[in-house]
């Protein structure tokens, strides 16, 4: 659907920085605005950095970022982007959610980068909309059955009416270039992309890259087909013969392909996918460990614990302890927090 773009020459953009926000995603959203002003040689965009209480916010990298103001008084904006990062669930406090709802009541377009879409969803501001998050977080939300009124997609970014959401990394750069293009024209965004040595401006139809393609560094249709089948069947894993049959390969051909291009047998890769999903669920949800095991295709919790420990070096319960430690470090970034090196259970 076409996004709602204000018909005006100057635009005020707000950035709500949440503790632990991704500095890369935030910069990728902000820098195109700065470059647009520079290349146009006039003030097309101004921006305002906001935090809950008006104090500096520490990014996931540990770097503090000063802001312009607290939530109140409410600024006059043409768009507000929520910038999230690690442990975003811990920052959905009542004051922040209420503030976002009041912005929506004033018909101010809202958006998010990285995990900021989670906060908009918690505020009920994505109900009935299409949106996206980083591929790691989308799977966790589906498993936890959160936000059934929200349609999550695997796109790099989504511009649905007055909601703008994108995944992490440099995806905000493409979303903002598309937004600037709608407001200022194609010539300006092409010039911005050249300044940033950004070879291709990705559009709303581009999808997030699959982990296997990133790992291979190139595309292999048969491997991607099998990997997609694996990713779609984590709770009830398919047998190797079934995977080979779906891809129109023999079992031996499939094993050779994985060994040559991935460096491991297909079942080992499949197991690593299931364990990676389990780790995300342990980090991003409060699902009981037994339910996490079942959701990732492990019928026996003891077998799940053994596989998890063999792969990550600590148990599922140890993963939860590590999450609590990270939250404590984020709350007190300059304190010395001892590392829990115990295996867990």
C-alpha positions as CSV (number, residue, x, y, z in Angstrom):
1,X,0.0,0.0,0.0
2,X,1.1,3.5,-0.6
3,X,2.4,5.4,2.4
4,X,1.0,8.7,3.5
5,X,3.5,11.4,2.7
6,X,2.9,15.0,3.9
7,X,2.8,17.5,1.0
8,X,5.2,20.1,2.3
9,X,8.8,21.3,1.6
10,X,10.2,21.0,5.1
11,X,9.8,18.0,7.4
12,X,10.4,17.5,11.1
13,X,11.5,13.9,12.0
14,X,11.6,12.6,15.6
15,X,13.7,9.7,16.8
16,X,12.7,8.1,20.1
17,X,15.9,6.4,21.3
18,X,15.3,3.3,23.6
19,X,18.1,2.0,25.9
20,X,20.2,-0.5,23.9
21,X,19.2,0.9,20.6
22,X,21.2,-0.1,17.5
23,X,23.6,2.8,16.6
24,X,24.0,1.4,13.1
25,X,20.2,1.3,12.4
26,X,19.7,4.8,13.9
27,X,22.6,6.3,11.9
28,X,21.3,4.6,8.7
29,X,18.0,6.4,9.2
30,X,19.4,9.8,10.2
31,X,22.3,10.2,7.7
32,X,20.1,10.3,4.6
33,X,18.3,13.3,6.0
34,X,21.6,15.2,6.7
35,X,22.8,14.4,3.2
36,X,19.5,15.5,1.6
37,X,20.0,18.9,3.3
38,X,23.6,19.1,2.2
39,X,23.0,18.2,-1.5
40,X,19.9,20.4,-1.8
41,X,21.7,23.2,-0.1
42,X,18.7,24.1,1.9
43,X,16.9,22.8,5.0
44,X,14.6,20.0,3.9
45,X,14.7,18.1,7.1
46,X,15.3,18.8,10.8
47,X,15.4,16.1,13.4
48,X,14.8,15.8,17.1
49,X,16.2,13.1,19.5
50,X,13.9,12.1,22.3
51,X,14.3,9.8,25.3
52,X,11.9,8.9,28.0
53,X,13.3,11.3,30.6
54,X,15.4,13.6,28.5
55,X,18.7,12.1,29.5
56,X,21.4,10.5,27.3
57,X,20.6,7.0,26.0
58,X,23.2,4.3,25.9
59,X,23.3,2.3,22.6
60,X,23.9,-1.4,22.4
61,X,27.6,-0.6,21.7
62,X,27.8,1.1,25.1
63,X,28.1,4.6,23.6
64,X,25.9,7.3,25.2
65,X,23.9,9.6,22.9
66,X,22.6,13.0,24.1
67,X,19.0,13.8,23.2
68,X,17.1,17.1,22.7
69,X,14.2,16.5,25.0
70,X,12.0,14.1,27.1
71,X,8.6,12.8,26.0
72,X,7.0,16.0,27.2
73,X,6.4,18.6,25.9
74,X,5.3,16.7,22.9
75,X,7.2,18.0,19.8
76,X,5.5,19.0,16.6
77,X,6.5,16.2,14.1
78,X,5.8,15.0,10.6
79,X,7.1,11.5,11.5
80,X,8.3,9.7,14.7
81,X,10.7,6.7,14.4
82,X,11.2,4.4,17.4
83,X,14.8,3.2,17.5
84,X,15.1,-0.2,19.3
85,X,17.8,-2.7,19.8
86,X,18.6,-5.4,22.4
87,X,16.1,-6.4,25.1
88,X,13.4,-4.1,23.6
89,X,10.8,-5.9,25.7
90,X,12.2,-4.3,28.8
91,X,11.5,-0.8,27.5
92,X,7.8,-0.9,26.8
93,X,6.8,1.1,29.9
94,X,3.4,2.6,30.3
95,X,4.6,6.2,29.8
96,X,6.3,5.4,26.5
97,X,3.3,3.4,25.2
98,X,0.8,6.1,26.2
99,X,2.9,8.8,24.6
100,X,3.0,6.9,21.3
101,X,-0.7,6.4,21.4
102,X,-1.2,10.2,21.8
103,X,1.0,10.8,18.8
104,X,-1.2,8.4,16.8
105,X,-4.3,10.2,18.0
106,X,-2.8,13.4,16.6
107,X,-2.4,11.5,13.3
108,X,1.4,11.8,13.4
109,X,2.8,9.1,11.1
110,X,4.8,6.5,13.2
111,X,7.6,4.2,12.2
112,X,10.4,2.1,13.7
113,X,13.9,0.8,12.9
114,X,15.4,-2.5,14.1
115,X,13.2,-3.8,17.0
116,X,11.3,-0.5,17.5
117,X,8.4,-2.1,15.7
118,X,7.9,-4.3,18.7
119,X,7.1,-1.2,20.8
120,X,4.6,0.0,18.3
121,X,2.9,-3.4,18.3
122,X,2.8,-3.4,22.1
123,X,1.1,0.0,22.0
124,X,-1.5,-1.5,19.6
125,X,-0.5,0.9,16.9
126,X,0.3,-1.8,14.3
127,X,-3.0,-3.6,14.5
128,X,-4.4,-3.9,11.0
129,X,-1.1,-2.9,9.4
130,X,1.6,-4.8,7.6
131,X,5.1,-4.3,9.1
132,X,8.5,-5.9,9.4
133,X,11.2,-6.6,12.0
134,X,14.6,-8.3,11.7
135,X,14.2,-11.9,10.6
136,X,15.4,-13.1,14.0
137,X,12.6,-11.4,15.9
138,X,9.7,-12.3,13.5
139,X,10.1,-16.0,14.2
140,X,10.1,-15.5,18.0
141,X,6.9,-13.4,17.8
142,X,5.2,-16.1,15.7
143,X,6.2,-18.8,18.2
144,X,5.0,-16.8,21.2
145,X,1.7,-16.0,19.4
146,X,2.1,-12.3,20.0
147,X,0.2,-9.6,18.1
148,X,-2.3,-11.7,16.1
149,X,-3.8,-8.5,14.6
150,X,-0.4,-7.5,13.0
151,X,0.8,-8.9,9.7
152,X,4.5,-9.4,9.8
153,X,6.4,-9.8,6.6
154,X,10.0,-10.7,5.6
155,X,10.4,-7.5,3.6
156,X,13.4,-5.2,4.3
157,X,11.0,-2.4,5.0
158,X,7.2,-1.7,4.8
159,X,5.5,1.6,4.2
160,X,1.8,0.9,4.9
161,X,-0.2,4.1,5.0
162,X,1.1,6.1,8.0
163,X,3.3,3.4,9.4
164,X,6.9,2.9,8.3
165,X,8.8,-0.1,9.7
166,X,12.1,-1.7,8.7
167,X,14.5,-4.4,9.8
168,X,17.9,-3.7,11.3
169,X,21.4,-3.2,9.9
170,X,21.4,-0.8,7.0
171,X,17.8,-1.4,5.9
172,X,16.8,2.0,7.4
173,X,19.0,3.6,4.8
174,X,16.8,2.1,2.0
175,X,13.6,3.0,3.7
176,X,14.6,6.6,4.2
177,X,15.8,6.9,0.7
178,X,12.5,5.7,-0.6
179,X,10.7,8.2,1.7
180,X,12.9,11.0,0.6
181,X,12.3,10.0,-3.0
182,X,8.6,10.3,-2.6
183,X,8.9,13.7,-1.0
184,X,11.8,15.2,-3.0
185,X,12.2,13.2,-6.2
186,X,14.4,10.5,-7.6
187,X,17.4,12.7,-8.6
188,X,18.1,13.7,-5.0
189,X,18.0,10.1,-3.6
190,X,20.2,8.8,-6.4
191,X,22.7,11.6,-5.5
192,X,22.5,10.6,-1.8
193,X,23.1,6.9,-2.7
194,X,26.2,7.9,-4.7
195,X,27.6,9.9,-1.8
196,X,27.1,6.8,0.5
197,X,28.6,4.5,-2.2
198,X,25.3,2.6,-2.0
199,X,25.1,0.7,-5.3
200,X,21.4,-0.1,-5.4
201,X,18.5,1.6,-3.6
202,X,16.4,-1.4,-2.5
203,X,12.6,-1.1,-2.7
204,X,9.6,-2.2,-0.8
205,X,9.5,-5.5,-2.7
206,X,13.0,-6.5,-1.5
207,X,13.1,-9.2,1.1
208,X,15.6,-9.8,3.9
209,X,18.3,-12.1,2.8
210,X,18.2,-15.7,4.0
211,X,20.9,-16.7,6.5
212,X,22.1,-19.5,4.1
213,X,22.7,-17.1,1.2
214,X,24.7,-14.8,3.5
215,X,26.7,-17.8,4.7
216,X,27.4,-19.0,1.1
217,X,28.1,-15.6,-0.3
218,X,26.2,-16.5,-3.4
219,X,22.9,-18.0,-4.5
220,X,22.5,-21.8,-5.0
221,X,18.8,-22.5,-5.8
222,X,18.7,-26.2,-4.6
223,X,20.4,-25.4,-1.3
224,X,18.1,-22.4,-0.7
225,X,15.1,-24.5,-1.5
226,X,16.1,-27.1,1.0
227,X,17.1,-24.5,3.6
228,X,13.7,-22.8,3.2
229,X,12.0,-26.2,3.8
230,X,14.1,-26.7,6.9
231,X,13.2,-23.2,8.2
232,X,9.5,-23.8,7.6
233,X,9.6,-27.1,9.5
234,X,11.5,-26.6,12.7
235,X,8.8,-27.8,15.1
236,X,8.3,-31.1,13.2
237,X,11.6,-31.7,11.3
238,X,11.5,-33.4,8.0
239,X,13.6,-36.5,7.4
240,X,16.6,-36.3,5.1
241,X,14.8,-38.4,2.4
242,X,11.8,-36.1,2.5
243,X,14.0,-33.0,2.0
244,X,15.8,-34.7,-0.9
245,X,12.5,-35.7,-2.6
246,X,11.0,-32.2,-2.3
247,X,14.1,-30.8,-4.0
248,X,14.1,-33.4,-6.7
249,X,17.5,-34.7,-5.5
250,X,18.8,-38.0,-4.3
251,X,19.8,-38.3,-0.7
252,X,23.5,-38.6,-1.7
253,X,23.3,-35.6,-4.0
254,X,21.9,-33.5,-1.1
255,X,24.6,-34.6,1.2
256,X,27.3,-33.8,-1.3
257,X,25.8,-30.3,-1.9
258,X,25.8,-29.4,1.8
259,X,29.3,-30.8,2.3
260,X,30.7,-28.9,-0.6
261,X,29.0,-25.5,-0.1
262,X,28.1,-25.4,3.6
263,X,30.9,-27.6,5.0
264,X,28.7,-29.9,7.1
265,X,26.0,-32.6,6.6
266,X,22.4,-31.4,6.0
267,X,21.2,-32.8,9.3
268,X,23.9,-30.9,11.2
269,X,22.8,-27.7,9.5
270,X,19.2,-28.5,10.3
271,X,20.0,-29.1,13.9
272,X,21.9,-25.8,14.0
273,X,18.8,-24.0,12.6
274,X,16.6,-25.5,15.4
275,X,19.1,-24.6,18.1
276,X,19.4,-21.0,16.7
277,X,15.7,-20.7,16.9
278,X,15.6,-22.1,20.4
279,X,18.2,-19.5,21.4
280,X,16.2,-16.7,20.1
281,X,13.1,-17.9,21.9
282,X,15.0,-18.2,25.2
283,X,16.4,-14.7,24.7
284,X,13.3,-12.9,23.4
285,X,10.3,-14.7,25.1
286,X,9.3,-16.1,28.5
287,X,8.2,-19.4,27.1
288,X,9.1,-22.3,29.4
289,X,12.1,-24.3,28.4
290,X,10.0,-27.4,27.8
291,X,7.8,-25.4,25.3
292,X,10.9,-24.0,23.6
293,X,12.2,-27.5,23.1
294,X,8.9,-28.7,21.6
295,X,8.7,-25.6,19.3
296,X,12.1,-26.4,17.9
297,X,11.5,-30.1,17.3
298,X,13.0,-31.7,20.4
299,X,10.6,-34.2,21.9
300,X,12.8,-34.9,24.9
301,X,13.9,-31.9,27.1
302,X,17.0,-33.8,28.3
303,X,18.1,-34.3,24.6
304,X,17.4,-30.6,23.9
305,X,19.6,-29.6,26.9
306,X,22.4,-31.8,25.8
307,X,22.3,-30.6,22.2
308,X,22.1,-27.0,23.3
309,X,25.0,-27.4,25.7
310,X,27.2,-29.2,23.1
311,X,26.6,-26.4,20.6
312,X,26.6,-23.2,22.7
313,X,28.7,-24.3,25.7
314,X,25.9,-23.7,28.3
315,X,22.5,-25.0,29.0
316,X,19.1,-23.4,28.1
317,X,18.7,-22.2,31.7
318,X,22.2,-20.8,31.5
319,X,21.0,-18.8,28.4
320,X,18.3,-17.2,30.5
321,X,20.8,-16.3,33.2
322,X,23.0,-14.6,30.6
323,X,20.0,-12.6,29.4
324,X,19.4,-11.3,32.9
325,X,23.0,-10.4,33.1
326,X,22.9,-8.4,29.9
327,X,19.8,-6.6,31.1
328,X,21.7,-5.7,34.3
329,X,24.7,-4.5,32.3
330,X,22.4,-2.3,30.1
331,X,20.8,-0.7,33.2
332,X,24.3,0.0,34.7
333,X,26.7,0.1,31.7
334,X,29.7,1.4,33.6
335,X,29.4,-1.0,36.5
336,X,31.6,-4.1,36.6
337,X,29.3,-7.1,36.4
338,X,31.0,-10.4,36.9
339,X,30.5,-13.0,34.1
340,X,28.7,-16.1,35.1
341,X,30.8,-18.8,33.5
342,X,28.8,-21.7,35.0
343,X,27.3,-24.2,32.5
344,X,23.8,-23.6,33.7
345,X,21.6,-26.4,35.1
